[in-house]
Amino acid sequence: MDGLYATGKLHEMLQRHRVGLSEVVADLPEYHVASTKVPCSWDDKGKVMRLLSQQFDDRRTKQIDGVKIDLGEEWVLVLPDVDRPIFHILAESDSGEGARVLMDKYAALVSSLQR
């Protein structure tokens, strides 16, 4: 029911402002996401999460499933896999190259924290 209600409210808003959905979507900023996986032993996962939390305590927005680092217009999520000895690194930026650079930087950081 929530989805149907939201669709109705969206339709109402579009009519009230006399714009089409395609116009609204075209005005949205463009964002790019890059992701990779970094191997990590089961023994090091907790240590890596603790060190990341400490290192980015001033920029961390949420720590529900992993460590999300807020960089203003960009962000990085370091997410430990629950079933495999790896971390998922997701980075979002306003350009594909920016997202890849962030992804590589934080993948290297996660790798270095295991030593």
C-alpha positions as CSV (number, residue, x, y, z in Angstrom):
1,M,0.0,0.0,0.0
2,D,2.9,2.4,0.7
3,G,4.1,2.1,-2.9
4,L,0.7,2.8,-4.3
5,Y,0.3,5.8,-2.0
6,A,3.7,7.2,-2.9
7,T,2.9,6.8,-6.6
8,G,-0.4,8.7,-6.1
9,K,1.4,11.5,-4.2
10,L,4.1,11.7,-6.9
11,H,1.4,12.0,-9.6
12,E,-0.3,14.7,-7.6
13,M,3.0,16.7,-7.2
14,L,3.7,16.4,-10.9
15,Q,0.3,17.7,-11.8
16,R,0.5,20.5,-9.3
17,H,3.8,21.8,-10.7
18,R,2.9,21.0,-14.3
19,V,6.0,19.0,-15.1
20,G,6.6,15.6,-16.4
21,L,8.5,12.9,-14.6
22,S,11.1,12.8,-17.4
23,E,11.8,16.5,-16.7
24,V,12.3,15.9,-13.0
25,V,14.6,12.9,-13.7
26,A,16.6,14.9,-16.3
27,D,17.3,17.6,-13.6
28,L,18.7,15.1,-11.1
29,P,22.5,15.2,-10.6
30,E,24.5,12.4,-12.2
31,Y,26.3,10.0,-9.8
32,H,28.5,7.1,-10.5
33,V,29.3,4.1,-8.3
34,A,32.3,1.8,-8.4
35,S,32.8,-1.3,-6.4
36,T,35.4,-4.0,-5.8
37,K,36.2,-6.8,-3.4
38,V,39.3,-7.0,-1.2
39,P,40.3,-10.3,0.3
40,C,40.7,-10.3,4.1
41,S,41.2,-13.2,6.5
42,W,38.5,-13.9,9.0
43,D,40.9,-13.0,11.8
44,D,41.7,-9.5,10.4
45,K,38.1,-8.4,9.7
46,G,37.4,-7.1,13.1
47,K,40.7,-5.3,13.3
48,V,40.2,-3.6,10.0
49,M,36.7,-2.5,11.0
50,R,37.9,-1.1,14.3
51,L,40.8,0.8,12.7
52,L,38.6,2.3,10.0
53,S,36.1,3.4,12.6
54,Q,38.8,5.0,14.6
55,Q,40.6,6.6,11.6
56,F,37.4,8.1,10.1
57,D,35.4,8.8,13.3
58,D,35.0,12.5,12.3
59,R,33.6,11.6,8.8
60,R,31.7,8.4,9.5
61,T,28.0,8.8,9.0
62,K,26.6,5.4,9.7
63,Q,28.0,2.1,11.0
64,I,25.2,-0.4,10.6
65,D,26.5,-3.0,8.2
66,G,29.9,-1.6,7.6
67,V,31.7,1.8,7.8
68,K,30.4,4.5,5.6
69,I,32.7,7.4,5.2
70,D,31.1,10.7,4.2
71,L,33.4,12.9,2.1
72,G,30.9,15.7,1.4
73,E,29.6,15.2,-2.2
74,E,31.2,11.7,-2.3
75,W,31.1,8.7,0.0
76,V,32.7,5.3,0.5
77,L,31.2,2.2,2.1
78,V,33.5,-0.6,3.5
79,L,31.3,-3.6,4.0
80,P,32.5,-6.9,5.4
81,D,31.0,-9.9,3.7
82,V,29.2,-12.2,6.2
83,D,29.8,-15.4,4.3
84,R,33.2,-14.9,2.7
85,P,36.6,-13.6,3.9
86,I,36.3,-10.4,1.8
87,F,35.4,-6.7,2.1
88,H,33.1,-5.0,-0.4
89,I,34.2,-1.5,-1.2
90,L,31.6,0.8,-2.8
91,A,32.4,4.4,-3.8
92,E,30.1,7.1,-5.2
93,S,31.2,10.3,-6.9
94,D,29.9,12.7,-9.5
95,S,32.2,11.1,-12.2
96,G,33.1,7.6,-13.1
97,E,36.8,8.3,-12.8
98,G,36.3,9.9,-9.3
99,A,34.4,6.8,-8.1
100,R,37.1,4.5,-9.4
101,V,39.8,6.6,-7.7
102,L,38.0,6.5,-4.4
103,M,37.4,2.8,-4.7
104,D,41.1,2.1,-5.4
105,K,42.2,4.4,-2.6
106,Y,40.1,2.7,0.0
107,A,40.7,-0.8,-1.3
108,A,44.4,-0.1,-0.9
109,L,43.7,1.2,2.7
110,V,41.8,-1.9,3.6
111,S,44.6,-4.1,2.3
112,S,47.2,-2.1,4.2
113,L,45.3,-2.4,7.5
114,Q,45.6,-6.1,7.4
115,R,49.4,-6.1,7.8
